[in-house]
Amino acid sequence: MITQIGLVAGEIWEYLEYNSLQGTLENVVNAIEKDRNLILMSVGWLAREGHITLEGDSSNYRIKLIEEKK
């Protein structure tokens, strides 16, 4: 399961990079086409690791990829 969460986290990261570094949770769920619970676990992983931020209300969060400082 941990491997699946990591792979989906990578898909989310790629989606965000392709879409101006942000998107709504629903956009991500529709684009990734994986189980919603798996996507939520992956979003949590990315947030915990400090790679994304979540904004908005609980009905539809906006997910933003944190750009690495060079």
N, CA, C and O atoms as CSV, one atom per row, in Angstrom:
chain,resi,resn,atom,element,x,y,z
A,1,MET,N,N,0.820,-1.198,0.000
A,1,MET,CA,C,0.000,0.000,0.000
A,1,MET,C,C,0.861,1.258,0.000
A,1,MET,O,O,0.535,2.230,-0.681
A,2,ILE,N,N,1.958,1.249,0.758
A,2,ILE,CA,C,2.836,2.417,0.819
A,2,ILE,C,C,3.387,2.727,-0.572
A,2,ILE,O,O,3.504,3.892,-0.953
A,3,THR,N,N,3.721,1.691,-1.321
A,3,THR,CA,C,4.229,1.895,-2.679
A,3,THR,C,C,3.182,2.566,-3.549
A,3,THR,O,O,3.503,3.485,-4.303
A,4,GLN,N,N,1.928,2.122,-3.456
A,4,GLN,CA,C,0.843,2.716,-4.239
A,4,GLN,C,C,0.650,4.191,-3.872
A,4,GLN,O,O,0.454,5.031,-4.751
A,5,ILE,N,N,0.705,4.501,-2.585
A,5,ILE,CA,C,0.557,5.888,-2.130
A,5,ILE,C,C,1.668,6.747,-2.732
A,5,ILE,O,O,1.415,7.860,-3.194
A,6,GLY,N,N,2.884,6.234,-2.725
A,6,GLY,CA,C,4.015,6.961,-3.291
A,6,GLY,C,C,3.876,7.177,-4.793
A,6,GLY,O,O,4.188,8.255,-5.298
A,7,LEU,N,N,3.411,6.158,-5.506
A,7,LEU,CA,C,3.229,6.283,-6.953
A,7,LEU,C,C,2.149,7.307,-7.294
A,7,LEU,O,O,2.311,8.107,-8.216
A,8,VAL,N,N,1.060,7.280,-6.555
A,8,VAL,CA,C,-0.021,8.242,-6.793
A,8,VAL,C,C,0.444,9.645,-6.403
A,8,VAL,O,O,0.079,10.621,-7.059
A,9,ALA,N,N,1.234,9.755,-5.355
A,9,ALA,CA,C,1.794,11.065,-4.979
A,9,ALA,C,C,2.616,11.625,-6.142
A,9,ALA,O,O,2.571,12.825,-6.413
A,10,GLY,N,N,3.355,10.771,-6.819
A,10,GLY,CA,C,4.111,11.199,-7.991
A,10,GLY,C,C,3.201,11.665,-9.119
A,10,GLY,O,O,3.508,12.644,-9.799
A,11,GLU,N,N,2.095,10.979,-9.321
A,11,GLU,CA,C,1.130,11.382,-10.346
A,11,GLU,C,C,0.509,12.741,-10.008
A,11,GLU,O,O,0.297,13.578,-10.887
A,12,ILE,N,N,0.223,12.942,-8.727
A,12,ILE,CA,C,-0.332,14.228,-8.287
A,12,ILE,C,C,0.685,15.334,-8.540
A,12,ILE,O,O,0.333,16.400,-9.046
A,13,TRP,N,N,1.936,15.086,-8.190
A,13,TRP,CA,C,3.006,16.055,-8.393
A,13,TRP,C,C,3.088,16.426,-9.872
A,13,TRP,O,O,3.147,17.609,-10.208
A,14,GLU,N,N,3.091,15.428,-10.759
A,14,GLU,CA,C,3.157,15.680,-12.196
A,14,GLU,C,C,1.943,16.485,-12.666
A,14,GLU,O,O,2.081,17.398,-13.480
A,15,TYR,N,N,0.763,16.149,-12.160
A,15,TYR,CA,C,-0.447,16.890,-12.523
A,15,TYR,C,C,-0.304,18.363,-12.134
A,15,TYR,O,O,-0.622,19.255,-12.921
A,16,LEU,N,N,0.172,18.604,-10.927
A,16,LEU,CA,C,0.314,19.982,-10.445
A,16,LEU,C,C,1.369,20.747,-11.245
A,16,LEU,O,O,1.173,21.922,-11.554
A,17,GLU,N,N,2.478,20.101,-11.581
A,17,GLU,CA,C,3.501,20.752,-12.394
A,17,GLU,C,C,2.941,21.139,-13.763
A,17,GLU,O,O,3.259,22.208,-14.283
A,18,TYR,N,N,2.126,20.292,-14.336
A,18,TYR,CA,C,1.555,20.531,-15.662
A,18,TYR,C,C,0.456,21.590,-15.633
A,18,TYR,O,O,0.181,22.223,-16.652
A,19,ASN,N,N,-0.172,21.786,-14.477
A,19,ASN,CA,C,-1.315,22.691,-14.350
A,19,ASN,C,C,-1.001,23.901,-13.468
A,19,ASN,O,O,-1.712,24.175,-12.501
A,20,SER,N,N,0.042,24.600,-13.802
A,20,SER,CA,C,0.409,25.852,-13.128
A,20,SER,C,C,0.625,25.696,-11.625
A,20,SER,O,O,0.389,26.631,-10.860
A,21,LEU,N,N,1.067,24.532,-11.210
A,21,LEU,CA,C,1.432,24.243,-9.825
A,21,LEU,C,C,0.258,24.212,-8.855
A,21,LEU,O,O,0.458,24.248,-7.641
A,22,GLN,N,N,-0.978,24.144,-9.383
A,22,GLN,CA,C,-2.129,24.101,-8.484
A,22,GLN,C,C,-3.325,23.427,-9.145
A,22,GLN,O,O,-3.371,23.248,-10.362
A,23,GLY,N,N,-4.285,23.060,-8.310
A,23,GLY,CA,C,-5.536,22.483,-8.780
A,23,GLY,C,C,-6.438,22.209,-7.596
A,23,GLY,O,O,-5.987,22.198,-6.451
A,24,THR,N,N,-7.709,21.990,-7.871
A,24,THR,CA,C,-8.622,21.633,-6.785
A,24,THR,C,C,-8.546,20.129,-6.550
A,24,THR,O,O,-8.096,19.370,-7.409
A,25,LEU,N,N,-8.990,19.721,-5.385
A,25,LEU,CA,C,-9.002,18.303,-5.071
A,25,LEU,C,C,-9.829,17.540,-6.106
A,25,LEU,O,O,-9.419,16.469,-6.554
A,26,GLU,N,N,-10.970,18.070,-6.482
A,26,GLU,CA,C,-11.823,17.392,-7.461
A,26,GLU,C,C,-11.135,17.275,-8.815
A,26,GLU,O,O,-11.254,16.244,-9.478
A,27,ASN,N,N,-10.413,18.320,-9.237
A,27,ASN,CA,C,-9.655,18.248,-10.492
A,27,ASN,C,C,-8.626,17.137,-10.440
A,27,ASN,O,O,-8.469,16.384,-11.401
A,28,VAL,N,N,-7.929,17.032,-9.326
A,28,VAL,CA,C,-6.910,16.003,-9.159
A,28,VAL,C,C,-7.553,14.615,-9.185
A,28,VAL,O,O,-7.060,13.714,-9.863
A,29,VAL,N,N,-8.642,14.444,-8.453
A,29,VAL,CA,C,-9.330,13.144,-8.413
A,29,VAL,C,C,-9.784,12.739,-9.811
A,29,VAL,O,O,-9.615,11.587,-10.209
A,30,ASN,N,N,-10.354,13.674,-10.554
A,30,ASN,CA,C,-10.832,13.370,-11.905
A,30,ASN,C,C,-9.692,13.082,-12.871
A,30,ASN,O,O,-9.822,12.221,-13.741
A,31,ALA,N,N,-8.584,13.788,-12.730
A,31,ALA,CA,C,-7.456,13.620,-13.643
A,31,ALA,C,C,-6.673,12.344,-13.378
A,31,ALA,O,O,-6.240,11.674,-14.316
A,32,ILE,N,N,-6.491,12.006,-12.123
A,32,ILE,CA,C,-5.660,10.858,-11.760
A,32,ILE,C,C,-6.390,9.533,-12.005
A,32,ILE,O,O,-5.763,8.534,-12.356
A,33,GLU,N,N,-7.688,9.525,-11.825
A,33,GLU,CA,C,-8.518,8.330,-12.037
A,33,GLU,C,C,-8.069,7.122,-11.205
A,33,GLU,O,O,-8.003,5.997,-11.700
A,34,LYS,N,N,-7.771,7.381,-9.958
A,34,LYS,CA,C,-7.476,6.330,-8.980
A,34,LYS,C,C,-8.532,6.421,-7.888
A,34,LYS,O,O,-9.329,7.359,-7.863
A,35,ASP,N,N,-8.536,5.451,-6.993
A,35,ASP,CA,C,-9.468,5.466,-5.871
A,35,ASP,C,C,-9.291,6.754,-5.069
A,35,ASP,O,O,-8.171,7.137,-4.732
A,36,ARG,N,N,-10.401,7.410,-4.768
A,36,ARG,CA,C,-10.361,8.691,-4.050
A,36,ARG,C,C,-9.608,8.570,-2.727
A,36,ARG,O,O,-8.843,9.468,-2.374
A,37,ASN,N,N,-9.810,7.485,-1.996
A,37,ASN,CA,C,-9.121,7.324,-0.712
A,37,ASN,C,C,-7.610,7.242,-0.900
A,37,ASN,O,O,-6.852,7.776,-0.090
A,38,LEU,N,N,-7.173,6.577,-1.961
A,38,LEU,CA,C,-5.743,6.495,-2.251
A,38,LEU,C,C,-5.188,7.876,-2.593
A,38,LEU,O,O,-4.082,8.223,-2.179
A,39,ILE,N,N,-5.948,8.657,-3.342
A,39,ILE,CA,C,-5.527,10.014,-3.668
A,39,ILE,C,C,-5.443,10.865,-2.407
A,39,ILE,O,O,-4.495,11.634,-2.244
A,40,LEU,N,N,-6.417,10.739,-1.518
A,40,LEU,CA,C,-6.386,11.504,-0.270
A,40,LEU,C,C,-5.183,11.127,0.589
A,40,LEU,O,O,-4.565,11.998,1.201
A,41,MET,N,N,-4.845,9.844,0.640
A,41,MET,CA,C,-3.659,9.425,1.391
A,41,MET,C,C,-2.401,10.022,0.773
A,41,MET,O,O,-1.491,10.441,1.488
A,42,SER,N,N,-2.352,10.061,-0.548
A,42,SER,CA,C,-1.188,10.608,-1.243
A,42,SER,C,C,-1.081,12.113,-1.040
A,42,SER,O,O,0.019,12.637,-0.864
A,43,VAL,N,N,-2.201,12.804,-1.061
A,43,VAL,CA,C,-2.213,14.241,-0.781
A,43,VAL,C,C,-1.707,14.483,0.644
A,43,VAL,O,O,-0.920,15.399,0.876
A,44,GLY,N,N,-2.152,13.674,1.581
A,44,GLY,CA,C,-1.686,13.793,2.960
A,44,GLY,C,C,-0.188,13.593,3.079
A,44,GLY,O,O,0.489,14.310,3.816
A,45,TRP,N,N,0.320,12.623,2.356
A,45,TRP,CA,C,1.755,12.346,2.364
A,45,TRP,C,C,2.515,13.566,1.832
A,45,TRP,O,O,3.476,14.024,2.450
A,46,LEU,N,N,2.076,14.086,0.680
A,46,LEU,CA,C,2.747,15.249,0.102
A,46,LEU,C,C,2.683,16.461,1.039
A,46,LEU,O,O,3.654,17.208,1.158
A,47,ALA,N,N,1.553,16.648,1.691
A,47,ALA,CA,C,1.407,17.763,2.628
A,47,ALA,C,C,2.332,17.580,3.826
A,47,ALA,O,O,3.001,18.526,4.242
A,48,ARG,N,N,2.375,16.392,4.374
A,48,ARG,CA,C,3.212,16.113,5.542
A,48,ARG,C,C,4.687,16.298,5.237
A,48,ARG,O,O,5.457,16.739,6.090
A,49,GLU,N,N,5.076,15.959,4.016
A,49,GLU,CA,C,6.478,16.101,3.610
A,49,GLU,C,C,6.820,17.534,3.205
A,49,GLU,O,O,7.976,17.833,2.903
A,50,GLY,N,N,5.817,18.427,3.198
A,50,GLY,CA,C,6.061,19.822,2.888
A,50,GLY,C,C,6.173,20.132,1.407
A,50,GLY,O,O,6.760,21.146,1.031
A,51,HIS,N,N,5.613,19.267,0.551
A,51,HIS,CA,C,5.683,19.479,-0.890
A,51,HIS,C,C,4.486,20.244,-1.444
A,51,HIS,O,O,4.566,20.826,-2.526
A,52,ILE,N,N,3.372,20.246,-0.704
A,52,ILE,CA,C,2.174,20.951,-1.147
A,52,ILE,C,C,1.563,21.712,0.023
A,52,ILE,O,O,1.855,21.441,1.188
A,53,THR,N,N,0.708,22.673,-0.321
A,53,THR,CA,C,-0.125,23.328,0.681
A,53,THR,C,C,-1.579,23.096,0.295
A,53,THR,O,O,-1.898,22.887,-0.875
A,54,LEU,N,N,-2.443,23.135,1.280
A,54,LEU,CA,C,-3.879,22.973,1.069
A,54,LEU,C,C,-4.561,24.239,1.548
A,54,LEU,O,O,-4.297,24.720,2.651
A,55,GLU,N,N,-5.443,24.777,0.710
A,55,GLU,CA,C,-6.169,25.994,1.059
A,55,GLU,C,C,-7.642,25.796,0.771
A,55,GLU,O,O,-8.013,24.971,-0.063
A,56,GLY,N,N,-8.476,26.548,1.456
A,56,GLY,CA,C,-9.909,26.506,1.184
A,56,GLY,C,C,-10.671,25.718,2.220
A,56,GLY,O,O,-10.144,25.352,3.271
A,57,ASP,N,N,-11.947,25.460,1.891
A,57,ASP,CA,C,-12.789,24.733,2.834
A,57,ASP,C,C,-12.740,23.233,2.552
A,57,ASP,O,O,-12.199,22.793,1.537
A,58,SER,N,N,-13.303,22.477,3.448
A,58,SER,CA,C,-13.188,21.022,3.372
A,58,SER,C,C,-13.976,20.407,2.223
A,58,SER,O,O,-13.787,19.229,1.920
A,59,SER,N,N,-14.856,21.172,1.574
A,59,SER,CA,C,-15.626,20.591,0.479
A,59,SER,C,C,-14.798,20.469,-0.806
A,59,SER,O,O,-15.060,19.586,-1.623
A,60,ASN,N,N,-13.814,21.337,-0.991
A,60,ASN,CA,C,-12.974,21.250,-2.183
A,60,ASN,C,C,-11.700,22.069,-2.016
A,60,ASN,O,O,-11.624,23.226,-2.432
A,61,TYR,N,N,-10.711,21.448,-1.404
A,61,TYR,CA,C,-9.438,22.108,-1.168
A,61,TYR,C,C,-8.751,22.475,-2.468
A,61,TYR,O,O,-8.902,21.794,-3.483
A,62,ARG,N,N,-7.992,23.564,-2.423
A,62,ARG,CA,C,-7.077,23.916,-3.511
A,62,ARG,C,C,-5.710,23.405,-3.087
A,62,ARG,O,O,-5.241,23.684,-1.984
A,63,ILE,N,N,-5.083,22.660,-3.972
A,63,ILE,CA,C,-3.780,22.062,-3.709
A,63,ILE,C,C,-2.742,22.837,-4.506
A,63,ILE,O,O,-2.897,23.039,-5.710
A,64,LYS,N,N,-1.679,23.273,-3.827
A,64,LYS,CA,C,-0.614,24.009,-4.507
A,64,LYS,C,C,0.724,23.336,-4.248
A,64,LYS,O,O,1.064,23.012,-3.110
A,65,LEU,N,N,1.467,23.133,-5.309
A,65,LEU,CA,C,2.802,22.572,-5.204
A,65,LEU,C,C,3.749,23.667,-4.746
A,65,LEU,O,O,3.739,24.769,-5.295
A,66,ILE,N,N,4.559,23.375,-3.752
A,66,ILE,CA,C,5.525,24.333,-3.240
A,66,ILE,C,C,6.769,24.250,-4.129
A,66,ILE,O,O,7.393,23.195,-4.250
A,67,GLU,N,N,7.113,25.370,-4.740
A,67,GLU,CA,C,8.279,25.396,-5.614
A,67,GLU,C,C,9.546,25.338,-4.791
A,67,GLU,O,O,9.665,25.995,-3.756
A,68,GLU,N,N,10.492,24.544,-5.263
A,68,GLU,CA,C,11.770,24.448,-4.573
A,68,GLU,C,C,12.577,25.704,-4.838
A,68,GLU,O,O,12.605,26.221,-5.955
A,69,LYS,N,N,13.230,26.183,-3.798
A,69,LYS,CA,C,14.101,27.360,-3.945
A,69,LYS,C,C,15.438,26.914,-4.518
A,69,LYS,O,O,16.011,25.906,-4.105
A,70,LYS,N,N,15.911,27.683,-5.469
A,70,LYS,CA,C,17.170,27.323,-6.140
A,70,LYS,C,C,18.323,28.122,-5.609
A,70,LYS,O,O,19.455,27.948,-6.060
